[in-house]
Amino acid sequence: MLKGLIEETVEYVEARELSADSGYLSRDNVNYISESGMQAFIMPKKNTSTKKGGLGAWGAMVRLWRDNYDLFALHYHQRSNSESTFSMIKR
């Protein structure tokens, strides 16, 4: 589902980052986001590691989360803006 959303979005918007719910957390999704020209900010789970596929976009995202959480959180929590907007629309 994420791939279709990205393909459609990049036709209209030039995005540099993508913040997503942890339901989208996978190496494939993070790599696809990177291949689409964006940096992924998806909150990893506590046991997430870089042992398999530690290079590339997945490893970079996990290392940023682990080594510089404040910077990671600054970007990740931008999704709160869209979550708040959707919540207001639903009300």
C-alpha positions as a printed NumPy array, in Angstrom:
array([[  0.   ,   0.   ,   0.   ],
       [  2.827,   2.428,   0.84 ],
       [  4.421,   2.068,  -2.589],
       [  1.221,   3.123,  -4.337],
       [  0.825,   6.114,  -2.04 ],
       [  4.403,   7.224,  -2.679],
       [  4.13 ,   6.786,  -6.45 ],
       [  0.99 ,   8.903,  -6.535],
       [  2.325,  11.567,  -4.174],
       [  5.64 ,  12.192,  -5.929],
       [  3.694,  13.101,  -9.068],
       [  2.375,  16.196,  -7.275],
       [  4.769,  16.962,  -4.422],
       [  8.527,  17.14 ,  -4.148],
       [  9.063,  15.608,  -0.728],
       [ 12.382,  15.138,   1.037],
       [ 11.155,  13.263,   4.103],
       [  8.467,  10.745,   4.903],
       [  7.28 ,  10.201,   8.461],
       [  5.075,   7.173,   8.91 ],
       [  3.384,   5.075,  11.544],
       [  5.332,   2.054,  12.777],
       [  2.872,  -0.139,  10.888],
       [  4.943,   0.739,   7.805],
       [  8.238,  -0.275,   9.445],
       [ 10.102,  -2.69 ,   7.186],
       [ 13.425,  -2.743,   5.395],
       [ 11.632,  -2.903,   2.044],
       [  9.529,   0.177,   2.801],
       [ 12.478,   2.208,   4.098],
       [ 14.544,   1.267,   1.055],
       [ 11.684,   2.129,  -1.307],
       [ 11.24 ,   5.511,   0.387],
       [ 14.952,   6.163,  -0.111],
       [ 14.829,   5.061,  -3.754],
       [ 12.   ,   7.576,  -4.213],
       [ 14.346,  10.351,  -3.117],
       [ 13.142,  10.761,   0.461],
       [ 14.535,  10.045,   3.892],
       [ 12.372,   7.755,   6.025],
       [ 11.401,   8.539,   9.607],
       [  9.485,   5.534,  10.907],
       [  9.742,   4.843,  14.634],
       [ 11.641,   1.567,  15.061],
       [ 10.62 ,  -0.97 ,  17.679],
       [ 12.865,  -1.421,  20.716],
       [ 14.394,  -4.635,  19.353],
       [ 15.114,  -3.216,  15.867],
       [ 18.698,  -3.725,  14.758],
       [ 20.974,  -3.222,  11.804],
       [ 22.419,  -6.752,  11.877],
       [ 20.704,  -7.768,   8.624],
       [ 20.853,  -5.06 ,   6.007],
       [ 22.764,  -2.621,   8.168],
       [ 23.93 ,  -0.632,   5.183],
       [ 21.853,   1.751,   3.152],
       [ 18.689,   3.561,   4.099],
       [ 17.56 ,   1.074,   6.761],
       [ 20.858,   1.209,   8.618],
       [ 21.035,   5.002,   8.371],
       [ 17.529,   5.407,   9.785],
       [ 18.075,   2.965,  12.65 ],
       [ 21.449,   4.487,  13.541],
       [ 19.962,   7.994,  13.58 ],
       [ 17.16 ,   6.763,  15.858],
       [ 19.59 ,   4.963,  18.157],
       [ 22.471,   7.473,  18.211],
       [ 20.675,  10.812,  17.877],
       [ 17.135,  10.259,  19.095],
       [ 16.358,  13.962,  19.599],
       [ 17.089,  14.752,  15.952],
       [ 15.177,  11.678,  14.78 ],
       [ 12.176,  12.59 ,  16.953],
       [ 12.167,  16.157,  15.633],
       [ 11.604,  14.839,  12.112],
       [  9.395,  11.883,  13.041],
       [  6.953,  13.93 ,  15.084],
       [  6.157,  16.152,  12.108],
       [  3.536,  13.522,  11.365],
       [  1.65 ,  14.786,  14.424],
       [  0.583,  17.766,  12.296],
       [ -1.16 ,  15.563,   9.763],
       [ -2.63 ,  13.32 ,  12.47 ],
       [ -4.126,  16.402,  14.16 ],
       [ -5.546,  17.633,  10.862],
       [ -7.17 ,  14.268,  10.091],
       [ -8.591,  14.153,  13.608],
       [-10.149,  17.617,  13.211],
       [-11.651,  16.672,   9.842],
       [-13.199,  13.528,  11.304],
       [-14.805,  15.506,  14.105]])
